[in-house]
Amino acid sequence: MRDIPRLKAEFFKALGHPLRIRVLELLSERERSVSELLEYVTVEQPALSQQLGVLRRAGFVTARREGSNVIYRVADERVPDLLAVSKDILVDMLTTTRDELRQS
């Protein structure tokens, strides 16, 4: 059980890139191919594939081949909830900071 903090750190480290978060948001809506994902992000295909590899190795996404396409999906149905909760926390933190600045 001593490894739990380390494992949690690795878990969150895998989420520590804006492109990986965006990809997870897109895949939370539905599974998508690499070419579909490229329509929503402003990076080249090799950079996207690299980040998808990080997410796959960390267990956040799975991939399957469909002809010449690789289709990605979130590996756990709780990923959208994780993203939503983190967004709520961030909005609350920013709102608190804004309110504190207004009071000073």
C-alpha positions, 0 to 999 in steps of 0.5 A: 500500500506504500506505493499508492501515492506513487501510483497516484502521481503517475496516474495524474502525470499521464494527464499532465499535458493539455493535448492529452486532456483535450483528446480525452474530452473528445474521446469522452463524447465517442470513439474516434480515429486519429484523423477525426481527432486531428480535425479538433486539435492543432498539432501534427499527426506524429505529435498526436500519436505520441500523446495517444501512446502516453494515454494508451500506456497509462491505461486511459485509452484503448485502440483497435484497428479498423482497416487502415484506421486506428480507432481510440476510445476511453478505457474506463467509463469514469474518465468523463466524470474525472474530467468533469470533476476536475473542471468543477474544482478548477472553476471553483478555485478560479471563482474564489480567486476572482472574488478574493481579488475583488474584495482586496 
